[in-house]
């Protein structure tokens, strides 16, 4: 069923329910509408009429409510108050729809409004832990940068689901990254190593991401084992030869080891690649700075 036909189906359900509501509650209908006017939710159909969702609706499925809300919300900009208002209308009917809470949270995280967004994503986890616990853990690690809390959430995910994947990387990757950001470099190194070796054994070297190798190298670099770090950085550069952030940290290693000419040449190359846009290329880098990303 396409979206327009579905809207007509929803409207038909709503109209029938409104009729029952009116006939069975004639004495109280006016007072109910006045006192709960903030609960009135428009549902636009092809005809120019406005119906509303009766309070405590039992006949609409969550899918119906989501489809209707998204149809109206899509008319507005992602960051607009109007879009958020459309999502609120669905949540007034059924506050247990986790997806609508996540949709309210997502634009806020992209705007850097982490505290408000986290309140909403907590609701999403409350009503659908299976779907949104890993998402909240990812947000804590990459966006709000609350690394201790991220580790707790990812460890909960691992206990329940094993070392799964979210946003192209494993739970272990994000736990290791969190340790790296907490200056627990040895823990980060050990977990990156385990994760990379596990990927190689189970899926082959092609599945080892250049970002895995970059942060693995950084964890060794932070422990001042510069020759070892260079070896790991070189593996990352095989996968992504123009990776300017890797070139920057490798150049630092060379400089510390006294290889000044090589270091300067690599710094210059890294700067040129950075200006061309060859940096961390995760989808969310448009909204948030990643750990150790060179500014």
N, C-alpha and C positions, 0 to 999 in steps of 0.2 A: 504494500500500500504506500503510495507516495505521500509526501508531507501535507499537501492540500487536502487530499481525500481523508487523511487521518484527522486533520483539523475538523472536517465536517462530521466525522464519526464522534470526535470528542464533543463537539457542539451539540450533536443529537443527544448524547448521553446527558450532557449538562442540562439541556432544555427539558427533557423528561423529568430529571431530578428536581429542577426548579419548580415544575408544575405540581409535583407531589408535595414539595416543601410548602408551596403557597396554600394548597387546599387543606393540608393537615395542620398547619400552624397559622391560620388566618389571624387569630387574635394577637399573636406576638410578632408577626412578620415585620411590621413597620419598625417596631422597637429594635428588633434584631438587626435589621439593615442599618439603622442609625448608629447603634452602639458598636457595630462591627464594620463600619464603612471602610475602615482601613484594610479589611480583609477582602474587599471586592477586587476581583482580578478580571480584567477584560480578556475576552477571547475573540479575536477578530475573524470573521468568516467572510465568504465571498460576498454575502449580502451585508449591507451596512447596518448591522444590528450588534448590540453588545449584550452578552450574557455574562454570568459570573459563576465561579465555583461555589456551591453552597458549602457552608462550614461543616467540617468533619465528614467530607465526602468519602463514601465507602465504595463507590462503583468505579472510580478512576484508578487505573493501575499506575504504578510509578513510571512506567514507560510512557504512558499517555501524558502525564504531567511534565516529564522531561522533554518530550517532543514539542509540546505546546510552548513551554518556557524558552527552549532553544530557538524555536521559530521566531518568537518575538524578540529575544535577546540578540539574535543575529543582525537585526536592523541597526544596531548601535555599535559604536566603537568599543574595542576590547576594554579600554580603561574608563569608560563613561559610567556615570552614576545611573544612567537610564538602563544600561545592561544589567547592572547589579540589582536594580529594582525589579526587573523582569524575573531574575532568579529568585529573589525574595518572595515573589508571588507564589511560586511553586512550593517553596519551603514553608509558607504559611499554611498550605494545604497538607503537606506531609514533611515534617521536619526531619524525617529519618532518611531522606534521599541523599546518600553520601556523595553521589556525582555532582549534585548541585552545590554542595558545600565546597567540593574541590574546585568547581568552576568559579565560585566566588573568591577563593583563595588565590588561584593561579595568577590573575592580573596584579594582585597586590604584591606578590613575591617579585614579579618582574619590575614593579615600580620601587622596590626596596622597602616596602611597608611590611616588614617581616612579622612584627608583633601582632598586628591585626590579622594578617594572613594565617598565622599559626593557630589562632583561635578557631578559624574555619576549618583548617585541615585536621585539627584535633577532632572536630565533629565528624569529618569524613571517616577518620580511623575508627571512631566510636561506632559508627553505623555499618562500616564495611572494612574490617581490619585486614581481611585477606587481600583486598584490592589496594588499599591506601597506606598500609604501614610502611612498605618499602619506599613509596613516594614521599612520605613525610621524612623518612630517614635521609633520602636524597636531598630534600629541601634543606634539612638541618646541616648537612655537610657542605653543600655547594652554595646555597643562597644565604641562609641566616648565620652560617658559620658557628653553630653551637655544637662543637665537635664531640664533647663528652656525651651529650644527648643523642647525637647521631650514632655513636658507637653502641649505645644501649639499644636503640631501635634496630640497627642492623644485626646485632647479636640475637635479638628476639626473632628477627626474620630467619636467621640461619638455624636457630633451634627448631623452628616450625617447618621451614621449607627447604633447608639446605642452603648451599651457597648459590643463590639465584642471581639473576641479571636484572638490573634496572638502568635505564638510560645508557645502554650499550656497555655497561661495566658491571663486574661482579660485586656482591656485597663485601667480599674481602678487600677488593680494590678501595672501596670507600672507607672501610675501617682503617686500612693502612694509611690512606690519605689523611684521615682524621688524626691518627697517631703522629704523622709527619707534622701536622699543624699544631700539635700539642708538644712539639719538640721531643717526642719519644721516638728518636730516630732508629734505634735498634729494633724496636717492635715493628715499626713501619717497614724496615728493610726485610725482616723475617717474613712478614705477611705478604709483601709484594713478591718475594722470591717464591713462596709457596704457591701463590696465585698464578704466577707466570709459568712455573713448572707444571702445574695442574692443567693449564690451558694447552701447553705444548704436548703433554702426554695424551690428553683426551681428544683434542681437536687439531693439533698440529701448529707449527710456528706461525702460520698465516693468521691465526686467531689471536695472537699476542699483539695488542694494540700499541702503537707508538707512545701513547700517553702512559700506559703501564710502565714501559721502559724508561720514559722520562722521569717519572716520579720515583721509580726504583733507583735510578742513577742519582737523583737528588738526595735520597735517604742515605746513600753511601757518601756522596759529596759532603753532606752535613757532618759526617763523622771523620772528615779530613782524610779519607782514603781516596785520594785524587786519581791515581792510576786506575784503580778498579772502577771508579765512577766514569772515567773516560771510555773504558771498555763497554760499559752499559749504554752510555750516550751514543757511541758509534753504532750500536745495534738499533737504537731509535732512529738514527739518521739514515740507516739503510732503508727503513720503512718510509721515512718522510725526510728526504734529503734537504729540504729547505726549511726545516723546523728551526726557526730563529731562536726560540727559548732554549732549546738544547744546545745550539751553537754558542749562546751566551754563557751558559754554565760550563760547557766544555772549555771555552776560552779562559774562564776563571781558573779552572783546574790547570791548564797549561801555564798560565801566568804564575800561579803559585809554585809550580814545578820548575820555574825559571826559563821556560820556553817562550820568551817574550815575542819574538818575531811571529811564531805560529799563532800565539794568542792574539796579537794585533790583527793579523790577517783574518782570523776567524771572527773577531769582534766586528770588523768592518763588513764581513759577509753577512753576519747575523743582523746587523743594523739594516743593511740593504734589503734582506729578506723580510725583516719586520715591516719596513716601509711598504713593501709589496703586499703585505697582509698574510704572510706565511707564519702563523703563530698557532696557538692552541685553537683547534677548529671544532670544538664541541658545539652543538646546537645552541646551548644556553649561554655561550660566551658573549652573545649580543646583549645580555641582560646583567651579567655578573662577572666579576673578575675571578679567574681561577687561581688556586694556590700556585705560587712561584712563577706566575705569568709575568714576563718582563714588561714594565710600563714604558 
